[in-house]
Amino acid sequence: MDPERRQSLIQQGKALKESLAQLEDELESLQDSLQHEGQLLPNLAHPSVPVGGEEAAIEVASVGEQRTFDFDIRDHLQLGQELDCIDFDTAAEVSGSKFVYLKRAAALLELALVNYAMQKVVSKGFVPMMTPDLVRESVLEKCGFQPRGTETQVYSVQDSPLCLTGTAEVPLGAMYMDQILAEEQLPIKMAGFGHCFRTEAGAGGSASRGLYRVHQFSKVEMFVVCTPQQSEALLEDLADLEKEIFSELGLHFKILDMPSGDLGAPAYRKYDIEAWMPGAQRYGEISSASNCTDYQSRRLNIRYRPNATDAADAAPANGSKQKAKKVPTEFVHTLNATACAVPRMIVAILENFQQADGSVVIPEALQPYMGNMSVITAP
């Protein structure tokens, strides 16, 4: 080859390489912009979801009855102070407002609730997990959470791509990120114990007093990865399991089919469970169960390969063998549900099982997890 011609081709090759690198940078930037814009869109809603704000919620079930008291009711803050098991004042000095020290019986009650809830869900086929409390900001975004902005509920780590999780739903959802699963693997049921951190930006008022709304708490969270055909039935299963847990604990509660204005971006349908809290004379949310369909899986890129519906590798009429054809992949559906959010469960237990002398009867289901302690009394 002519040396001049050869040199010219080398220069063209270098120019193409530089152009390709520039195009790849532009493509990455456009993909990031598309991801950002897509995250602004919420999921679709189930046709049965009531339209409106929180007041439009439909009660689908009520379990138990409000307890009647023949003495003056104490709220959980007064009970916690008299029983010397809840300390907000010291925590405020150490960490700031809305942090708490649980001690004595309250500390044991947290451990009992976590162990009881985990044993219950494991008996139903969930795989127990201890999840990371720090995740990448990009993972939070893919799960439908907004880690930035004035109203964010997320604590970010300075000079780091990491954020503190507000729920174990996030690290559980990311377990299968960028994977293709076989249909035979589904549904995958996981139960994660994690610490939850929330800024509670914009939260306030008497409904947020005490343990009802704090910056840090423990939770047992259920998460399911399944096929689109399985998800609606699995949402009912999750709600039934929550109902079983709170019934065994002796609580009075109602189950609500939440309206469109209260779903949040990822949820296609959501049930909330609200327990009666005598100290506040109102119902308070203690759990929820959501079907997020493919909202999270599209962002997390979790797919599965359906089973072939017919024998593609069966021999044709002429006897020759035909190569099996791969079935295209589809996005999975994801669901999440709370088995036990510890602080609100402590609120409900202390207030519903208080006695006239200020003691608190421990629900029978929890007593084996508290060294067979049956009553919380002042030290």
CORMO-V895404 format. One record per pair of residues at least 24 apart in sequence whose C-alpha atoms are under 10 Angstrom apart, sorted by the first residue. I is the first residue (numbers start at 1). GAP is how many residues later the second one is. If there is no record, write none. Layout:
i->[I,I]
gap->[GAP,GAP]
This chain:
i->[35,35,35,36,36,38,39,39,39,39,39,39,39,39,39,39,39,40,40,40,41,41,41,41,42,42,42,42,42,42,42,42,43,43,43,43,43,43,43,43,43,43,43,43,43,44,44,44,44,44,44,44,44,44,45,45,45,45,45,45,45,45,45,45,45,45,46,46,46,46,46,46,46,46,47,47,48,48,48,48,49,49,49,49,49,49,49,49,49,50,50,50,50,50,50,51,51,51,51,51,52,52,52,52,52,53,53,53,53,53,53,54,54,54,54,54,54,55,55,55,55,56,56,56,56,56,56,56,57,57,57,57,57,57,57,57,57,57,58,58,58,58,58,58,59,59,59,59,59,59,59,59,60,60,60,60,60,61,61,61,61,61,61,61,62,62,62,62,62,62,62,62,62,63,63,63,63,63,63,63,63,63,63,64,64,64,64,64,64,64,65,65,65,65,65,65,66,66,66,66,66,66,66,66,67,67,67,67,67,67,67,68,68,69,69,69,69,69,70,70,71,71,71,72,72,72,73,73,73,73,73,73,73,73,73,73,74,74,74,74,74,74,74,74,74,74,75,75,75,75,75,75,75,75,75,75,75,75,76,76,76,76,76,76,76,76,76,76,76,76,76,76,76,76,77,77,77,77,77,77,77,78,78,78,78,79,79,79,79,79,79,79,79,79,79,80,80,80,80,80,80,80,80,81,82,82,82,82,82,83,83,83,83,83,83,83,84,84,84,85,85,85,85,86,86,87,88,88,96,97,97,98,98,98,98,98,98,98,98,98,98,98,99,99,99,99,99,99,99,100,100,100,100,100,100,100,102,104,104,104,105,105,105,105,105,105,105,106,106,106,106,108,108,108,108,109,109,109,109,109,109,109,109,109,109,109,110,110,110,110,110,110,110,110,110,110,111,111,111,111,111,112,112,112,112,112,112,112,112,113,113,113,113,113,113,113,113,113,113,113,113,113,114,114,114,114,114,114,114,114,114,114,115,115,115,115,115,116,116,116,116,116,116,116,116,117,117,117,117,117,117,117,117,117,117,117,117,117,118,118,118,118,118,118,118,118,120,120,120,120,121,121,121,121,121,121,121,121,121,121,121,122,122,122,124,124,125,125,125,125,126,126,126,126,126,126,126,126,127,127,127,127,127,127,127,128,128,128,128,128,128,128,128,129,129,129,129,129,129,129,129,129,129,130,130,130,130,130,130,130,130,130,131,131,131,131,131,131,131,131,131,131,131,131,131,132,132,132,132,132,132,132,132,132,132,133,133,133,133,133,133,133,133,133,133,133,133,133,133,134,134,134,134,134,134,134,134,134,134,134,135,135,135,135,135,135,135,135,136,136,136,136,136,136,136,136,137,137,137,137,137,138,138,138,138,139,139,139,139,139,139,139,139,140,140,140,140,140,140,140,140,140,141,141,141,141,142,142,142,142,142,142,142,142,142,142,142,142,143,143,143,143,143,143,143,143,143,143,143,143,143,143,144,144,144,144,144,144,144,144,144,145,145,145,145,150,150,151,151,151,151,152,152,152,152,152,153,153,153,153,153,153,153,154,154,154,154,154,154,155,155,155,155,163,164,164,164,164,165,165,165,165,165,166,166,166,166,166,166,166,166,166,166,166,167,167,167,167,167,167,167,167,167,167,167,167,167,167,168,168,168,168,168,168,168,168,168,168,168,168,168,169,169,169,169,169,169,169,169,169,169,169,170,170,170,172,172,172,172,172,172,173,173,173,173,173,173,173,173,173,173,174,174,174,174,174,175,175,176,176,176,176,176,176,177,177,177,177,177,177,177,177,178,178,178,178,178,178,178,179,179,179,179,179,180,180,180,180,180,180,180,180,180,181,181,181,181,181,181,181,181,181,181,181,182,182,182,182,182,182,183,183,183,183,183,183,183,183,183,184,184,184,184,185,185,185,185,186,186,186,186,186,186,186,187,187,187,187,187,187,187,187,187,187,188,188,188,188,188,188,189,189,189,189,189,189,189,190,190,190,190,190,190,191,191,191,191,191,191,191,191,191,192,192,192,192,192,192,192,193,193,193,193,193,193,193,194,194,194,194,195,195,196,206,207,207,207,209,210,210,210,211,211,211,211,211,211,212,212,212,212,212,212,212,212,212,212,213,213,214,214,216,217,217,217,217,218,218,218,218,219,219,219,219,219,219,220,220,220,220,220,220,221,221,221,221,221,221,221,221,222,222,222,222,222,222,222,223,223,223,223,223,223,223,224,224,224,224,224,224,224,225,225,225,225,225,225,225,225,225,225,225,226,226,226,226,226,226,226,226,226,227,227,227,227,227,227,227,227,227,227,227,228,228,228,228,228,228,228,229,229,230,230,231,231,231,231,231,231,231,231,232,232,232,232,232,232,232,233,234,234,234,234,235,235,235,235,235,235,235,235,235,235,235,236,236,236,236,237,238,238,238,238,238,238,238,238,238,238,239,239,239,239,239,239,239,239,239,239,239,240,241,241,241,242,242,242,242,242,242,242,242,243,243,243,245,245,245,246,246,246,246,246,246,246,248,248,248,248,249,249,249,249,249,249,249,249,250,250,250,250,250,250,251,251,251,251,251,251,251,251,251,252,252,252,252,252,253,253,253,253,253,254,254,254,255,255,255,256,257,257,258,258,263,263,264,264,265,265,265,266,266,266,266,266,266,266,266,266,267,267,267,267,267,267,267,267,267,268,268,268,268,268,269,269,270,270,270,271,272,272,273,275,275,275,275,275,276,276,276,277,277,277,277,277,277,277,278,278,278,278,278,278,278,279,279,279,279,279,280,280,283,284,284,284,285,285,285,286,286,286,286,286,286,286,286,286,286,287,287,287,287,287,287,287,288,288,288,288,288,289,289,289,289,289,290,290,290,290,290,291,291,291,291,291,292,292,292,292,293,293,293,293,293,294,294,294,294,294,294,295,295,295,295,296,296,296,296,296,297,297,297,297,297,298,298,298,298,299,300,301,301,301,302,302,302,302,302,302,303,303,303,303,303,303,304,304,304,304,304,304,305,305,305,305,306,350]
gap->[106,107,264,105,106,261,102,103,104,105,106,107,226,227,256,257,260,104,106,225,103,224,225,254,102,221,222,223,224,225,226,253,101,220,221,222,223,224,225,226,249,250,251,252,253,216,221,222,223,224,225,248,249,251,214,215,218,220,221,222,223,224,225,246,247,248,186,213,214,221,222,223,224,245,221,222,209,211,212,221,208,209,210,211,212,214,219,220,221,207,208,209,210,211,219,207,208,209,210,211,206,207,208,209,210,205,206,207,208,209,210,204,205,206,207,208,209,203,204,206,207,200,201,202,203,204,205,206,198,199,200,201,202,203,204,205,214,215,197,198,199,200,201,213,195,196,197,198,199,212,213,214,194,195,196,197,211,182,192,193,194,195,196,212,181,190,191,192,193,194,211,212,213,180,183,184,187,188,189,190,191,192,212,183,186,187,188,189,190,212,185,186,187,188,189,211,185,186,187,209,210,211,212,286,184,185,209,210,211,285,286,210,284,209,283,285,286,287,285,286,284,285,286,207,283,284,205,206,207,208,278,279,281,282,283,285,204,205,206,276,277,278,280,281,282,284,135,202,203,204,205,206,272,273,275,276,277,279,133,134,135,136,201,202,203,204,270,271,272,273,274,275,276,278,132,133,134,202,270,273,274,132,201,273,280,200,268,271,272,275,279,280,281,298,299,25,26,130,266,267,270,278,298,297,276,277,295,296,297,275,276,277,293,294,295,296,293,294,295,291,292,293,294,124,125,123,122,123,119,117,118,101,102,110,111,112,113,114,115,116,117,118,111,112,114,115,116,117,118,110,111,114,115,116,117,243,241,272,274,275,265,268,270,271,272,273,274,237,240,244,270,261,262,263,265,233,234,236,237,240,253,257,258,260,261,267,107,108,109,230,231,232,233,235,236,260,107,231,255,258,259,230,253,254,255,256,257,258,259,106,107,136,226,227,228,229,232,233,252,253,256,257,79,104,105,106,225,226,227,228,252,255,78,105,225,251,254,129,223,224,249,250,251,252,253,74,76,102,103,104,125,128,129,221,222,223,224,249,73,74,75,102,103,104,221,222,121,124,125,219,68,69,70,99,100,101,117,120,121,124,218,67,68,69,65,117,63,64,65,66,62,63,64,65,66,96,97,98,61,62,63,64,65,95,96,61,62,63,64,65,92,93,94,39,43,61,62,63,64,65,91,92,93,38,41,42,61,62,63,64,65,90,34,36,37,38,39,40,41,44,60,61,62,63,64,32,33,36,38,39,40,60,61,62,63,29,30,31,32,33,34,35,37,38,60,61,62,63,64,27,28,29,30,31,32,36,37,61,62,63,26,27,28,29,30,35,36,39,24,25,26,27,28,29,34,35,24,25,26,27,28,24,25,161,162,24,31,32,34,35,38,160,161,24,25,26,29,30,31,33,34,160,29,155,158,159,28,31,32,35,124,153,154,155,156,157,158,159,26,27,28,30,31,122,123,149,152,153,154,155,156,157,26,120,121,122,123,148,151,152,155,25,119,120,121,51,52,48,49,50,51,46,47,48,49,50,44,45,46,47,48,49,62,42,43,44,45,46,47,42,43,44,60,34,31,32,33,34,29,30,31,32,33,28,29,30,31,32,33,49,50,51,52,53,25,26,27,28,29,30,31,50,51,52,53,54,171,174,24,25,26,27,28,50,51,52,53,54,55,168,170,24,25,51,52,53,54,55,166,167,168,169,53,126,166,49,50,51,52,53,164,50,51,52,123,124,127,129,161,162,163,122,123,126,127,128,125,127,49,121,124,125,126,127,119,120,121,122,123,124,125,126,119,120,121,122,123,124,125,121,122,123,124,125,121,122,123,124,125,149,150,151,152,44,45,121,122,123,124,125,148,149,150,151,121,122,123,124,125,147,43,44,120,121,122,123,124,146,149,120,121,122,123,40,41,42,119,38,39,40,41,44,118,146,37,38,39,40,43,44,47,145,146,147,35,36,37,38,39,146,33,34,35,36,37,146,147,31,32,33,34,35,146,29,30,31,32,33,145,146,147,148,27,28,29,30,31,146,147,25,26,27,28,29,146,147,24,25,26,27,24,25,145,74,73,75,77,71,133,134,137,131,132,133,134,135,136,72,73,74,130,131,132,133,134,135,136,130,131,129,130,127,124,125,126,127,122,123,124,125,119,120,121,122,123,124,117,118,119,120,121,122,66,68,115,116,117,118,119,120,67,113,114,115,116,117,118,66,67,111,112,113,114,115,67,108,109,110,111,112,113,68,69,72,77,78,79,107,108,109,110,111,67,68,77,78,105,106,107,108,109,66,67,76,77,78,79,103,104,105,106,107,65,66,102,103,104,105,106,103,104,102,103,59,60,61,62,101,102,103,104,36,37,58,59,61,101,103,58,56,57,100,101,34,35,36,54,55,56,57,99,100,101,102,35,53,54,55,52,33,50,51,52,53,97,98,99,100,101,31,32,33,34,48,49,50,51,98,99,100,49,96,97,98,31,45,46,47,95,96,97,98,30,44,96,94,95,120,27,29,40,41,93,94,99,115,116,117,118,96,99,100,113,114,115,116,117,99,102,103,113,114,115,24,25,26,94,97,98,101,102,112,24,25,31,96,100,24,30,31,32,33,29,30,31,30,32,33,32,31,32,30,32,27,29,26,28,27,30,31,24,25,26,27,28,29,30,68,69,24,25,26,27,28,29,67,68,69,24,25,26,27,67,24,66,65,66,67,66,65,66,65,69,70,72,73,77,72,75,76,67,70,71,72,73,74,75,69,70,72,73,74,75,76,68,69,71,72,73,67,71,65,60,63,64,56,59,60,52,53,54,55,56,57,58,59,61,62,50,51,52,53,54,57,58,48,49,50,51,52,46,47,48,49,50,44,45,46,47,48,42,43,44,45,46,41,42,43,44,38,39,40,41,42,36,37,38,39,40,41,36,37,38,39,35,36,37,38,39,33,34,35,36,37,32,33,34,35,32,31,29,30,31,27,28,29,30,31,32,25,26,27,28,29,30,24,25,26,27,28,29,24,25,26,27,24,26]
